[in-house]
Amino acid sequence: MAAVANVPLVKVSINDVEIEVPKGELIVESVKRLGLEIPIFCYHPRMKPVGMCRMCLVEVGFKQQDGSVRKMPKPQAGCTLPASEGMVVYTDTEPIHADRRGVLEFLLINHPLDCPICDRGGECPLQNNTMAYGPSTSRFIELKRHLPKAFPLSTYVTLDLERCIQCGRCVRFTEEISGDHDLAFRFRGADMQPSTFQLTDFESKFSGNVIEICPVGALTSAKYRFRARPWDLETTPSVCTVCSNGCNVWFDHRAGKFVRINGRANEAVNEEWTCDKGKFGHEHYNAADRPTQPLVRQGDGFAPTSWSGAYDPVLAAFAEGGDRVAALVGPRVSNEALFLLRRLFERAFKSARVSSNWRRTPGSGSVQGTIADVESGGPVLVFGTSLADDLPIVHLRLRKGATNAGARVVNAFSRPTEVDRFAAVSLHYRPGSELALARGLHGLLAGTGATAEAVEAETGVPADRLREAVEVLKEGGTALSSQGLYDLSDGPQIVEALAGIARATGGRSECWATGANEQGAIELGLAGEGATATLQACAEGRVKALWLVAADPFALHPDRALVERALETVEFLVVQSPVGSEALAYASVVLPTALPAEQDGTYTNCERRVQRVQPAVPPPGDGKPDWRVFSECLLRALPETPLFNPREVMEAIAAEVPAFAGCRYEALGPEGTVLGGNLLDTPDEPAMVGGQA
Amino acid sequence: MSFEVFRDVAQPIIAGFGITARRLAEQKVTVQYPDDRREQFPRTRWRHVLTRYDSGLERCIGCSLCAGACPARCIYVEASENTDQERYSPGERYAKRYEINMLRCIFCGYCQEACPTGAIVLRKDFELANYEREDFVYTKEMLLEPIRG
């Protein structure tokens, strides 16, 4: 718990060292200021203390008038003890050592000690604390408690009840952080067990986090089960590229193969949480159908070739193509690759037809604040998006703002979503009436004579609810939505109406991207004419050569018939893809490329934060990073020195694209850097992702 | 043949044969390898063996503690889960792949010391020479003790 302004400081003495700490700070946090540590199980810095495990016992006393210290007769739990003036704390005395041994012996009575087969073994707080503070032998010779092992709590989480020490971290996570209240304790005493209420599936969209915060091996990952031990793993700081939040993660790998994702702390983005889509959504790194070498079409099949053997027909088909050649880019391509692709098309192919926009209608959203601003406590209108699906970390932030800072939330969506659980007002409109509702709310807030009854007639939202929503929003209400709105036929008008609402209330207007680098593509000017227009041009024969960059149009575009027609009609199709996709069957040339954690580059998240990703594992076979493919094509096509590494590409981006001015790898701190911030005056010191040298 | 030649050449040879002749009666230290093999000391550490329980189930549970203890990092373990249809070891976990790179192994015996079930033991088979480098990577099938009985 960080120090808050206006909190008076109090003098406490910890192990006879006097320090000043904010009044009310928990002793378990205060000792960290001296570099000391109190062993903990149930305490978690981001959750409320409960004092369940008794591991953090300390001796506490108060200074008397004559200068002596009068200790309390019993030890106190450091995690529930707020600092007060004159408090004297001892963390390292003989009675405390005896207490810790006792607590650990007690916790281990029913713990099965199956560490050799436990996935937590090697990184287990119970193991570590037992090694550091516990008894070396057990006196317990009676029969231990026996309960189900490997109980599948959900597709992702496996529960081993024997190992549970009843600390309540998982239960409190679902109550305090994710807010879905999925888990609870059943029964009492030695029978106490965390579970869902009706023994249903643990369906939380953030369930993976309980695996990481469980201090024993009771909650383990079903996907990581028995796949490796911690000492077998290498880990690389990375950024999740499943959605646009850009969560910082640890990318754990073994012998060049991806193994698991763990959350990495970044206070500006994900704090330390991950969503299930990100945590369990990286299995495609190990997919068996990934292309491993360049292929060229030969009759009905493909012939493997070398990279130069693949470049020659590609460059021949695209050279000087003008408007008759086009590229479509997927949402997970790095800034560097996007920039070089645009340069390749502009300079070598004389074409501006590079598009990253797969939405039905064009639009570039709106970013005015940051993810951290969402929890500031101001009223928020969530419009037309299921936040926990589209922007999961923003959902957690908004919930934190609603529960901790008293933010009042209005949730407008056609069906119930997770936001309804903490929303002050929920507006469930008829599907298709988004524009009417946005314009109606704008009219009610701006006082332009619109009536709630008229809006009710159009949208099906009760007029009373609308008036309540207006009451909540009128003071500084921020309009928060995702660019998924552009998938609606009247998307741009809805976003415009939402901007009007923000103007009327004096709040911010946020319409955030959902693809990993969708925002980066917008900043780099690659939104283009849109995939639909390009595909239509292909289908009508106006485009003779199409380049798909890490994009599977069958997955990204809703109109399957159009995609099929376009890919069948276009004369020359380059499929540059890190994974197998349906589009490969139509390809003239297949170029195998690397996934995000297999290459160097930067990603721009939904709040325009540029974060660096480092290569963790090598791409399979001859796969190359996307930026290198474009760099090599530029080298062949143009008589100019190409950019040979991503760092140089970023320098070129900073020089050419105004939004990225001042953006250099050296200037990206461990938390990444928001574009347009104080990039220009950052010192010239080397900084790496994750603070590693 | 002069006296000097007899003294300096023939006499030492005869003396040498004499020593040999006397030793012929004593017990021999060398053995006729490979026809004969000397018994190894009881705690000799040579080739690894993955042992089984009397029931025939593997002792190894794929915990990878041997790989963690190995100073030469020559052990690779990949674990998997037992099912009731396909059971290799008692309990939940077994080693799907277990490989030791004998070229790297320094026969320190730390793996044996780390093993919580006594699965990996270093036994007395010392004839580990081979022709191809690849053949020195011992797989689980090579290391597992045959089912007795």
Chai-1 contact restraints between the chains, C-beta under 6 A:
chainA,res_idxA,chainB,res_idxB,connection_type,confidence,min_distance_angstrom,max_distance_angstrom,comment,restraint_id
A,P116,B,I61,contact,1.0,0.0,6.0,A-B,restraint_1
A,P116,B,C63,contact,1.0,0.0,6.0,A-B,restraint_2
A,P116,B,P116,contact,1.0,0.0,6.0,A-B,restraint_3
A,I117,B,I61,contact,1.0,0.0,6.0,A-B,restraint_4
A,I117,B,C63,contact,1.0,0.0,6.0,A-B,restraint_5
A,I117,B,E92,contact,1.0,0.0,6.0,A-B,restraint_6
A,I117,B,R93,contact,1.0,0.0,6.0,A-B,restraint_7
A,F226,B,A79,contact,1.0,0.0,6.0,A-B,restraint_8
A,F226,B,S80,contact,1.0,0.0,6.0,A-B,restraint_9
A,F226,B,E81,contact,1.0,0.0,6.0,A-B,restraint_10
A,F226,B,R93,contact,1.0,0.0,6.0,A-B,restraint_11
A,R229,B,S64,contact,1.0,0.0,6.0,A-B,restraint_12
A,W231,B,G68,contact,1.0,0.0,6.0,A-B,restraint_13
A,D232,B,S64,contact,1.0,0.0,6.0,A-B,restraint_14
